[in-house]
């Protein structure tokens, strides 16, 4: 039995329930870190192929169970979501992954951001002219000097390990040499299609 909820919550649950009754593939996505303006654009671009609704987990649970599903299935998809949204679509899981992947874009790391993977700077000629950038790069641990009139990174170096936190101007300096490691976009947490759960790693072909 569905517990009593306030009118706006009832409307949300009813909307989610109607969406789930359409069948097809159901997915959970994480919209955490996506700016509001960018989110509007992404949703508009996907509207013709996906129904996307943001709601609190409890309301999604009510809708999920209202159509006779086991919430344990959906719960697993929530495991990696910081700010979840529910998706319904007629596309298969691989197509869902592919479409959502297109929304991803890298940005410069800011102080406090966590490295999503090891941040490695390769030995290379940056093509940048001589200037203060040499000292700035060296100050954040990127060994640089002038070689034949341009700034060169002297050796391959791991600047941060996965899980470590960006501090100071490191993110800004990395961005200047083309490294923007923080990915924003509609990140797929998993799908349920014909009763089968698919993890993103399985869909990434």
Secondary structure, DSSP 8 states (H G I E B T S, - for coil): ------HHHHHHHHHHHHHHHT-SEEEEEE-TT--HHHHHHHHHHHTTTEEEEE--HHHHHHHHHHTT--HHHHHHHHTT-SSEEEEEESS-HHHHHHHHHTT-EEE---TT-B-SS-EEE--EEEEEESSTHHHHHHHTT--EEEETTEEEE-S-EEEE-TT-B--TTHHHHHHHTT---EEES-EEEEEEETTEEE-HHHH--
